[in-house]
Amino acid sequence: MSVEEIFAFHAQEVGPVRYAESFGAWVVTRYSEVDRVLTDHTVFSSDELRHSVGPVPHGSNPLVRGLQAMDPPRHHALRRIVSQVFTPRAVASLEPGITARVDALLASAGADFDLVGELAYPLSVHTIAGLLGVRPSRWPDFVRWTEAITSFFGTFTADESRQAAFHEAISELGDYFREEFARPTGIIATLLASDLTEDELIDFCALLLINGHETTKTLLVNAVLCLASRPKPADLRPAVEEVLRYLPPTGGTDRFVTWPTVLGGRELRPGQRVVAMISAANRDPAVFADPHTFDPGRMPNPHLSFGHGVHFCLGAHLARMEVRIALAALLDRSWSITDLDTRRTPVGIDVLEVSLASAAEADRRDEEEDPAEYGVSGQIDQ
């Protein structure tokens, strides 16, 4: 799949609230209605285990038991425990270390390297694992556990190989954190001072780890795809916000109806699933002028990619800063995208590998083969 095909996939049109049999859910795409679903937690709950009338085959997944799947007041109490770690001031104190890590990763990259495996993943894992006090020797395990846990949802739970990988990951992750609870550092020390049970502690740590590095990794990859054929923006802050709008790290999120309600003229019943399509809301022409055009200087840019309301992404400041630092370093060099490896999923596209080559290496390849066969979008240069 080419870069242009990825862009086309995300160019969703907005429309009325509709029931999709394939999802078994109401699909919401208009900005105003998506915003209501995200903010009105009394009617649209995040707690699938409590409110869904349908089966929850992934009920043992920590992602549906943790903070992002809770409603107030329990949600507020748990969020306050770790919110101090993610304040703008606390995040700013991490900047020197993140900058040094980016420089080291790029220094070790050859003339041809994989953006995902050699920069995006190790950078994001290093940062969140450091906050959790995870030993560097275990970082590869956390990448493997994340893949197994995030893949265990919905119809995928019937896949025997996914089942085996998920249960192995949950067992190993639980064993690891139980060992860490005996010598706590970082966020873990803060969590242990709360009233969380051991199982809740493990779920909380798993959630922070998985969301903390998956979001940043995906945002950095998407930023490179968006900016590869463009001059370096004068200001990366609005450029990153536009990447978030144009290619959000998460295309949508689920909520579950708690009370009979009307949304977009449709009557919704308690227990029904609602899919708030963030990627579509971010392209709503009622809110964004020329919504299908990537504009790195777009302001204002009220995208919903980090959510809205009580579930606004806890690590938004950190993800933005990591991506800006990595982009600044990348865009000071001349690279070209030479290959992409993608995978279609029921809800989107996973970019597994982005091969980048130095300008000299790319020029050499241009003499040997047609780069268009890879869907090359252009060079990352100034």
N, C-alpha and C positions, 0 to 999 in steps of 0.2 A: 504494500500500500504506500502511495506517495504522500508527501506533505500536503499537496493540494487535495487529495482524497480525504485526508484527515480533517482539513478545514471544511470541506463540503459536508462531511458527516455531521459536524457540529452546527451547520447553518440551518437550525431548526426554525420553523415558522410557529408563531403563537396562534392560539385559537381557543374556542370555548372549552370549558371543562367537559371531559368525556370519559366514559367507562371503557377501559381496555380489557377485553377478555384475556388477552395474552399475558397481561400483568396481574389480572384479578384485582384491579385497582382503578380508582379514579385518577386520571392524569390531568395535572394542572400546569398550564404553560404561561398564562398571562402574568406579567410582573405583579400587578396589584393582588391577584389571587394567590400567587406563590408566596408573596410577602405575608399575606394573612395566615396562610398555613404555617409558615415558619415562626410567626410571632404569637399567634393565639394558642398557647399551649393548653389552655383549659378545654378547648374543643378538639384540637389536633395534637394528640399526645405522641411522645417519642417512645413510650413504653409498650413495645410490641407484645411482650409476654403477658402483660396485664390486660390489654385492650383488644388485641386481634381476635376476631371470631374464627379465623382460619388456622390451620395447623402451622406450627413454628418448628420445622425440622432442624433449624439451626439454633435452637434454644440454648444449647450448651456453649454457644460462641460468646466469648467475653464482650464482643462488640455489641451484643444486644442485651447485655447485663450491666454495662458500665455507665459512666457519666453521660454519654451522648444518648443513652436510651432511658434516661430518668426524667421525671418531671419534678417541679418544685413541690414541696419545700426541700425534699431530700437532695435534689440536684443542687440547689443553692448552697446547702451546707457542705457538700463535697467539693464544689467548685471553689469555695472560699479557701479550702485547705491548701490548694496548689496555685491559686491565682497570683499570689505574691511572687512566684517564681517566673511568671510570664508578664510582669508589668513592663512598660516601655523602658524604665530605668534598668531593671534587672536584665532585660534582653540586650540593651546597649552595652552592658558590661561584658557580654560575650563576643562582641565584635572583633577585638584583637585576635582572639583564639580562632574564630571562624576564618578570618582573613589569612592567618598563618596556615591553616589547614588547606584552604583553597590553593594558596601558592605552592604548598608542598605537593598536592595532588597533581596540579598542572605541570610542575617541574618534573615529576616522575612519568608523565605521559609522553609517549613517543610521538613520532610524526603522524601516526594514525592511532586513534584511541576511541574507546566506547564511552560516550558521554554518560550513559546510564551507569554502567558498571565501574567506571574509573573516576567519576566525579560526583554525579548526582546521588547515587546510593551511599558511597562511603562518607560523603560530606554530611548528609542528613542523618545517617545512622550515628556517626561520630558525635554530632551535636546532641541529639536527644538521649543517646546512650550515656554520654558524659553527664547530663543532668540527672540521669537515673543512677549514676555510679556503676554502670556496667563495664566490666573489664574488656579491654580491646580484643582479647583472645576469643571472646564470645560473640563479637559482632557478626561474624558470618552465620552463627546459629540464629541470631535474631532476624536476619534477612530471610532465612529459610522458614522460620516459624511464622513470620509475617505473611509470606506467600501462602502457606498452608491455611492460616486462619482466615485471611481475607477471601480465600477461594471457597470457603465452606458456607455457602448461603443458598437459600431457595432450592431450585431443582438440582443444583450441584451437590447437594447433600446425599443424593442417591448414588453418586459415583463412588464405587468402593475404594478406588485409589485415593480419592480426595478424603474419604472418611478416615482411612488409615493414616494419611499424612496429617490430618487435623488432630486426631486423638494423640498421635505421637508428639506433635508440636505442643499441645496443651499440657501433656504430661511433663515434657522436658522443661517447658517454660515455668510451670508451677514448681518443679524441683529447684530450678535455678533461683527463683525469687525467694523461696523458703530459705535457701542458703544465705541469700543477701540480707534477709530480715535479721539474721544473727549478727551482722556487721554493717548496719545501715549507714549510707552516706547519701548526699544529694536529696532529691525529692523523696526517696524512700524513707529517710529519717523523718521528714515532715509528715509523711503519711502514717508512719507508725505511732505518731503522737495523737492520732485521731481515734475515733471509736469504731473504725472499720474492722470487720472480721478478717481472718486470714484469706478466705476466698475473695472477699471484696477487695482486699489489698492487691491480690494477684490480678484480678480483673482490671483494676485501676491502672496498675503498672503496664499491663498488656495494651490497654487502650492508649495510654500516653505514648508508648513506644511505637505502636503500629501507626496511629494517626500522625504522630510527630514526625516520622520520617517519610511516610508515603505521600503526604500532602506536599512536602518540600521537594521531594524527588520529582514528582509529577509536574509541579509548577516550574521547576528549572528546565525540565525537558521541553515543556510546552513553550516556555519563553524562547528557547533556542530555535524551535520550529518557527515561531512567529517572527523572530528578528533576523533570521539567517540571511534573508535577501534584502535587508534594509541597512542604511547607514546607522552607526551607533547613535542612539537617542541622546540629546543634550542632557536630559534629565531622566534617569532610570525609574524614578518613583511613579510617575504617571504611566510609564511604559509597562511596568510590572502590573499595575492596576488594570491596564487594558488587556494584558495576557490573561489575568484572572477572569475578566469579562468574556473575552473571545474564546478562550480554551480553558474553561474552569477545571481544576483538579478533580472535582466531583460533579457529574452531570445532573444528579438529582438526589433527593433524600425522601425517606418514607415518614409518614405520620399515620396515626390511627384515630378514627373518629370516636369521641367519647360521649357526645350528645347529638340528638337529631339536629341537623343544621342545613342551611342552604348556602351553596357556594356556586357562583356563576350561574344562578338560576336552576341548579340541579339539587335535588334533595338527597342528602347523604345520611346514612344510618350508622348508629353506634357499632364499632367493631370493624367497619370497612377500612381498607387501606387506601391511602392517598399518596400519590407520587408527585412531589413538587419538583418540576423539571427546571432546575436552576439554569442549565445551559440555554433553555428556550427563553426563560424570563430575561436573561441577560441580552437577548436579541429583540426585545419587545420595542417596536418602533414608537410606541406611545411614550417611551422613556428615553430611548437612545436614538439620536439622529444617525441615519445611514448605518443601521445596526450590524450589517454583514461586512462592513469595512473595518479592518484593523487600523486604529488610529492611536499611535503611541503617545500622543499628546492630549488625548481626550480628557476633558475636565468640564463639568463634574462627571464622575463615573460611579454611580451608586449601585454597582453590581452586587449580587447576592451570593457570590462564590464562597464566602466565609460564613454564610448563614446570616441570620438576623434574630434579634430577641435573645432569650435566655441561653440559647445554644450557639451564640456567635463563637466562632473558633477561638479556643483558648490560646492557641499558639500562633495566631495570625501575625502578630508583630515579629515573632521569631522567623516564621517562614518568609515573610517579606524581606527581612534583612539578609537572611542566608542567600536568597535568590539574587538580590541586588549585588551583594559582594561577589558571588560567583559570576554573574553576568558581566560586571565591570572588568573582571580579570579576563574572561573569555573574549570580550569584545575589544580588548586591547591587543589581541592577537588576530592573525588571519587564518581562519579555518573554513573548510567547506564540508557540507554534509555529503558523504559518499555512499551511504547505505542506511536503510531503515529496516528494522524487524518489528512487525506489529502482530497483534493477535486480536481478533474480534471476540467480544464477549456479548452476552445477552443485553447488556446495558451500555456498551460503549466500545472503545478501542484502547487496548493496552499497548504502549510503546515499550518494547522489550530492549531494544538496542538502537542507538543512534551513532553511527560511525562518523567521526570527524577526522579530517586529514588537514595537515598544514598546507598553506598555499602552494609551497613547492611540490609537496607530495601530490596534491590535487592536480597541479599542472602536468605532472608526469603521467598521471592516470588519464587525463584528458587526451593525451596523445595515443593512448592505447585502447580506450573504449569510450562509448557514448554514455556520459553520466545521466542522461535523461531517463535511462532505463531504471534508475533508482528513484526517480521522482525528485531529483535534486532541486532544492528551492533557491540555492545561491550561496554566496559566501558570507561568513561572519567577519565583517571587516568595517573599517571606518570610511 
